[in-house]
C-alpha cells in the first residue's frame, strides 16, 4: 500500500462543534469503529474508510476495548492504520476508547473498578501503539463499585497523561450529574457523555440533554440510525443479508409492522427534503446544538460519504418537526 497523504482541503466541508464548555471542537459527524473494523473484516476496505473519513474532515475516531470481533481487534487494526500513514497526523486526531464491559476472565476484566479501568487502558494503548488517547470513557456505570472509585480512576488516568480528557457513557441523568460533580472536584472535568440517541431512541430527551447542558458537558450520540432501521434497508421488509436477518445487535422481532410503517412515513419526509432517510436521521440529531457530534459506522467509503452528505441540510421547518414527532409518537 502506498504511503497515505491526507487531503489538504479536508476541513472545508466539515462543521465542528464545541464540546460543552471545553476548548475541544469535534466534527459534527465522527467515525465509530464498533462494527466493520474487527478481525473478521477486510483490512483494505476498513483502512480506506478511515483514510476517507479523515480526508473528509472527520478528526474523531471512537473505539472501545471490546470492539471487534474478536474483542480488542478493532484497536489492533486501528493501530495498523495509524502505522500505515494516519498516525503521521496524530496531532490532528481525537482518538477515544472505553472500558466497562466484559473483556477478560476473572474478577478484574469487567465493570468499573480502578483495577479494570487502568489495566484496560494500558492494554488499549499497547494495541493501538499510542502513548495516550484523547478521551477515555467509563463505558457504563457499575452498580457494585463506588462512583468515587470509578471517577477517581478516570481522574488519575488524565493526570498520568494516558488520556487528555475523561468521558462517561450510558449513565442516566442522576448518575451523570454525580459523576460530573466528582470529576469536577478531582480537577479533571468531564468532557463528554456518549449516549444512545436516535429518532427511535429518545431517552436522552428525558433529562440527560438538559443535565449535560447545565453542566457544560458535550453529548455524542451513538447508534443514530438505530442499527440500520433508519435507512432504506427496511423499507420493504427484512433483507436476507441485513443485521436483523442475521440477529446481529438488531433482532427480527424489533422490525414490527408498526415500525416499518413509521420508517416508510419518515422516508417520505426525507424524500421531500432531497435526502435519504439516513441523512435526515443524522440531520435531525444535529438540529439540536446540545448534540456535539453523532457517531456513524460505515461498511464502505460510499456509505461514509452518503452519510456525510447529511450536513448539507440540517435545518427543519417547524411543520416537518411536528410531523416527525407525530409519526414517532404513533402507537
C-alpha positions as CSV (number, residue, x, y, z in Angstrom):
1,X,0.0,0.0,0.0
2,X,1.3,3.5,-0.9
3,X,2.1,5.8,2.0
4,X,-1.1,7.7,2.8
5,X,-1.1,11.5,2.3
6,X,-4.1,13.5,3.7
7,X,-6.1,15.9,1.5
8,X,-5.1,19.5,2.2
9,X,-8.8,20.6,1.8
10,X,-10.1,18.1,4.3
11,X,-11.6,20.6,6.7
12,X,-13.5,22.7,4.2
13,X,-16.7,20.6,4.1
14,X,-16.9,19.6,7.8
15,X,-18.7,21.5,10.6
16,X,-17.0,21.5,14.0
17,X,-18.9,22.0,17.3
18,X,-17.6,23.0,20.7
19,X,-17.8,20.1,23.2
20,X,-19.6,21.5,26.2
21,X,-17.7,24.3,27.9
22,X,-14.3,22.9,26.9
23,X,-11.8,24.1,24.3
24,X,-12.4,20.9,22.3
25,X,-14.0,21.1,18.9
26,X,-15.4,17.8,17.5
27,X,-16.6,17.2,13.9
28,X,-20.4,17.1,13.6
29,X,-20.0,13.6,12.4
30,X,-17.5,11.2,13.9
31,X,-16.5,7.7,12.9
32,X,-17.2,4.8,15.3
33,X,-15.3,1.5,14.9
34,X,-17.9,-0.7,16.8
35,X,-18.5,-2.6,13.5
36,X,-16.5,-3.2,10.3
37,X,-13.0,-2.9,11.8
38,X,-12.6,-6.3,13.5
39,X,-10.6,-9.4,12.9
40,X,-13.3,-10.8,10.7
41,X,-13.3,-7.7,8.4
42,X,-11.2,-6.8,5.3
43,X,-8.2,-4.5,6.0
44,X,-8.1,-2.8,2.7
45,X,-11.8,-1.9,3.0
46,X,-11.8,-0.5,6.5
47,X,-8.4,1.3,6.1
48,X,-9.9,3.1,3.0
49,X,-12.9,4.0,5.2
50,X,-10.6,5.5,7.9
51,X,-8.5,7.4,5.4
52,X,-11.5,8.7,3.5
53,X,-13.1,9.8,6.8
54,X,-10.0,11.9,7.7
55,X,-9.9,13.3,4.1
56,X,-13.5,14.5,4.6
57,X,-12.8,16.3,7.9
58,X,-13.6,13.5,10.4
59,X,-11.0,14.0,13.1
60,X,-12.6,11.9,15.8
61,X,-12.3,8.1,15.8
62,X,-14.2,6.3,18.5
63,X,-13.2,2.9,19.8
64,X,-13.6,0.7,22.9
65,X,-11.6,-2.1,24.3
66,X,-14.1,-4.8,23.3
67,X,-14.8,-3.7,19.7
68,X,-14.2,-6.3,17.1
69,X,-14.9,-9.2,16.8
70,X,-12.7,-10.5,18.3
71,X,-12.6,-8.2,21.3
72,X,-9.6,-5.9,21.0
73,X,-9.2,-6.4,17.3
74,X,-10.7,-3.0,16.3
75,X,-8.0,-1.3,18.4
76,X,-5.3,-3.5,16.9
77,X,-6.5,-2.8,13.4
78,X,-6.8,0.9,14.0
79,X,-3.2,0.8,15.3
80,X,-2.2,-0.7,12.0
81,X,-4.0,2.1,10.1
82,X,-2.1,4.6,12.2
83,X,1.2,2.9,11.4
84,X,0.4,2.9,7.7
85,X,0.0,6.6,7.5
86,X,-2.8,8.1,9.5
87,X,-0.5,8.3,12.6
88,X,1.5,11.0,10.9
89,X,-1.4,13.3,11.6
90,X,-1.7,12.3,15.3
91,X,-2.0,15.9,16.4
92,X,-5.0,16.5,14.2
93,X,-6.8,13.4,15.6
94,X,-9.1,12.9,18.5
95,X,-8.9,9.2,19.4
96,X,-11.2,7.8,22.1
97,X,-11.6,4.4,23.8
98,X,-13.6,3.0,26.7
99,X,-13.7,0.2,29.3
100,X,-16.7,-1.0,31.2
101,X,-18.0,-4.2,29.5
102,X,-16.6,-7.7,29.7
103,X,-13.0,-8.0,28.3
104,X,-11.2,-10.9,30.0
105,X,-11.9,-13.7,32.5
106,X,-11.7,-13.3,36.3
107,X,-12.9,-10.6,38.7
108,X,-10.8,-7.8,37.1
109,X,-12.0,-7.8,33.5
110,X,-15.4,-6.1,33.6
111,X,-17.4,-3.2,35.0
112,X,-15.8,-0.1,36.7
113,X,-13.1,-0.9,39.3
114,X,-9.9,1.1,39.3
115,X,-8.0,-2.1,38.6
116,X,-10.0,-2.9,35.5
117,X,-10.1,0.6,34.0
118,X,-6.3,1.3,34.4
119,X,-5.3,-2.2,33.2
120,X,-7.7,-2.0,30.2
121,X,-6.4,1.4,29.1
122,X,-2.8,0.1,29.3
123,X,-3.8,-2.8,27.0
124,X,-5.7,-0.4,24.6
125,X,-2.6,1.9,24.3
126,X,-0.4,-1.1,23.5
127,X,-2.9,-2.5,20.9
128,X,-3.0,0.9,19.1
129,X,0.7,1.8,19.6
130,X,-0.2,5.1,21.3
131,X,1.3,6.9,24.3
132,X,-2.1,8.4,25.1
133,X,-5.7,8.6,23.9
134,X,-7.6,11.9,23.7
135,X,-10.7,10.7,25.5
136,X,-11.1,7.7,27.9
137,X,-14.6,6.7,28.9
138,X,-16.2,4.7,31.7
139,X,-18.4,2.7,29.3
140,X,-21.2,2.1,31.8
141,X,-21.9,2.6,35.4
142,X,-21.0,-0.2,37.8
143,X,-23.7,-0.8,40.5
144,X,-21.2,-2.7,42.7
145,X,-18.3,-0.2,42.6
146,X,-18.5,3.3,44.3
147,X,-18.7,6.0,41.7
148,X,-15.9,7.8,43.5
149,X,-13.6,4.9,42.7
150,X,-14.6,4.8,39.0
151,X,-14.3,8.5,38.6
152,X,-11.1,8.6,40.7
153,X,-9.5,6.2,38.2
154,X,-10.5,8.4,35.3
155,X,-9.0,11.4,37.0
156,X,-5.8,9.6,37.8
157,X,-5.6,8.4,34.2
158,X,-5.9,12.0,33.0
159,X,-3.3,13.2,35.5
160,X,-0.9,10.5,34.4
161,X,-1.2,11.7,30.8
162,X,-2.6,8.4,29.5
163,X,-5.7,10.3,28.4
164,X,-6.3,14.0,27.8
165,X,-10.0,14.1,28.8
166,X,-12.4,11.9,30.8
167,X,-15.8,10.9,29.5
168,X,-18.8,8.7,30.6
169,X,-21.2,6.6,28.6
170,X,-24.6,5.1,29.3
171,X,-25.1,6.9,32.5
172,X,-28.6,8.2,33.4
173,X,-29.2,11.9,34.3
174,X,-28.8,11.4,38.0
175,X,-25.7,9.2,37.6
176,X,-24.3,11.7,35.2
177,X,-24.7,14.6,37.5
178,X,-23.0,12.7,40.3
179,X,-20.1,11.6,38.1
180,X,-19.6,15.1,36.7
181,X,-19.5,16.6,40.2
182,X,-16.9,14.1,41.3
183,X,-14.7,14.7,38.3
184,X,-15.0,18.4,38.8
185,X,-13.9,18.1,42.4
186,X,-11.0,16.0,41.3
187,X,-9.9,18.8,39.0
188,X,-10.5,16.7,35.8
189,X,-13.8,17.9,34.4
190,X,-16.0,15.6,32.4
191,X,-15.6,16.4,28.7
192,X,-18.4,14.4,27.1
193,X,-21.2,11.9,27.6
194,X,-21.8,9.2,24.9
195,X,-25.4,8.1,24.8
196,X,-27.7,6.0,22.6
197,X,-29.8,8.6,20.7
198,X,-31.9,8.4,17.6
199,X,-35.4,9.1,16.3
200,X,-36.3,5.7,17.7
201,X,-34.4,6.1,21.0
202,X,-35.2,9.4,22.5
203,X,-34.4,8.7,26.2
204,X,-31.7,11.4,26.3
205,X,-34.5,14.0,25.9
206,X,-35.8,12.8,29.4
207,X,-33.4,14.9,31.4
208,X,-30.0,13.9,30.1
209,X,-29.6,16.6,27.5
210,X,-30.7,19.3,30.0
211,X,-28.4,17.9,32.7
212,X,-25.4,18.0,30.3
213,X,-26.2,21.5,29.1
214,X,-26.4,22.7,32.7
215,X,-23.1,21.1,33.5
216,X,-21.4,22.3,30.3
217,X,-20.7,18.7,29.1
218,X,-20.9,17.7,25.5
219,X,-23.0,14.8,24.1
220,X,-22.1,12.5,21.3
221,X,-24.9,10.2,20.0
222,X,-24.2,6.6,19.2
223,X,-26.5,4.3,17.1
224,X,-28.0,7.4,15.4
225,X,-29.5,5.2,12.7
226,X,-31.0,2.7,15.2
227,X,-28.8,-0.2,14.0
228,X,-29.8,0.5,10.4
229,X,-33.6,0.8,10.9
230,X,-33.4,4.5,9.9
231,X,-32.1,3.7,6.5
232,X,-33.6,2.5,3.3
233,X,-32.6,-1.1,4.2
234,X,-36.0,-2.0,5.7
235,X,-38.4,0.0,3.6
236,X,-39.7,-3.3,2.0
237,X,-39.2,-5.7,4.9
238,X,-36.1,-7.5,6.2
239,X,-33.4,-8.2,3.6
240,X,-31.7,-11.6,3.9
241,X,-28.3,-10.0,4.4
242,X,-29.3,-7.4,6.9
243,X,-28.3,-7.2,10.6
244,X,-31.9,-8.1,11.6
245,X,-31.9,-11.2,9.5
246,X,-28.6,-12.3,11.0
247,X,-29.6,-11.4,14.5
248,X,-26.6,-9.1,14.9
249,X,-27.4,-6.5,17.6
250,X,-30.8,-6.0,15.8
251,X,-33.4,-8.7,16.2
252,X,-36.1,-9.6,13.6
253,X,-38.8,-9.1,16.3
254,X,-37.8,-5.4,16.6
255,X,-38.8,-4.8,12.9
256,X,-42.5,-4.8,13.6
257,X,-45.2,-3.8,11.1
258,X,-45.8,-0.6,13.2
259,X,-42.0,0.2,13.0
260,X,-42.0,-0.4,9.2
261,X,-44.9,2.0,8.8
262,X,-43.0,4.7,10.7
263,X,-39.9,4.0,8.6
264,X,-41.9,4.5,5.4
265,X,-43.6,7.6,6.6
266,X,-40.3,9.1,7.7
267,X,-38.7,8.2,4.3
268,X,-41.4,10.2,2.5
269,X,-40.4,13.3,4.5
270,X,-36.7,12.6,3.8
271,X,-37.5,12.4,0.1
272,X,-39.3,15.8,0.3
273,X,-36.1,17.3,1.7
274,X,-34.0,15.8,-1.0
275,X,-32.3,13.4,1.5
276,X,-32.1,9.7,2.2
277,X,-33.7,8.5,5.4
278,X,-30.3,8.0,6.9
279,X,-29.2,11.6,6.0
280,X,-32.4,13.0,7.6
281,X,-32.0,10.9,10.7
282,X,-28.5,12.3,11.2
283,X,-29.6,15.9,10.4
284,X,-32.5,15.5,12.9
285,X,-30.0,14.9,15.7
286,X,-27.7,17.7,14.6
287,X,-30.5,20.2,14.7
288,X,-30.0,20.4,18.5
289,X,-26.9,22.4,19.4
290,X,-26.6,20.4,22.6
291,X,-25.5,17.5,20.5
292,X,-21.8,17.9,19.8
293,X,-21.4,15.1,17.4
294,X,-23.1,11.9,16.0
295,X,-21.2,8.6,15.7
296,X,-21.7,6.8,12.4
297,X,-20.4,3.4,11.3
298,X,-19.6,2.6,7.7
299,X,-19.1,-0.6,5.8
300,X,-17.8,1.2,2.7
301,X,-16.4,4.6,1.5
302,X,-19.6,5.2,-0.4
303,X,-21.8,4.7,2.7
304,X,-19.5,7.0,4.6
305,X,-19.8,9.8,2.0
306,X,-23.5,9.3,1.7
307,X,-23.9,9.9,5.5
308,X,-21.6,12.9,5.4
309,X,-24.0,14.5,2.9
310,X,-26.5,14.8,5.8
311,X,-24.6,18.1,6.7
312,X,-25.8,19.7,3.5
313,X,-29.3,20.2,5.0
314,X,-29.6,20.2,8.8
315,X,-32.4,22.8,9.1
316,X,-36.0,21.7,9.7
317,X,-39.1,23.8,9.2
318,X,-41.5,23.6,12.2
319,X,-44.1,21.7,10.2
320,X,-41.6,19.0,9.4
321,X,-40.6,18.6,13.0
322,X,-44.2,18.5,14.1
323,X,-45.0,15.8,11.5
324,X,-41.9,13.8,12.5
325,X,-42.9,13.9,16.2
326,X,-46.4,12.8,15.2
327,X,-45.1,9.8,13.3
328,X,-42.6,8.8,16.1
329,X,-45.3,9.0,18.8
330,X,-47.8,6.9,16.9
331,X,-48.8,3.7,18.7
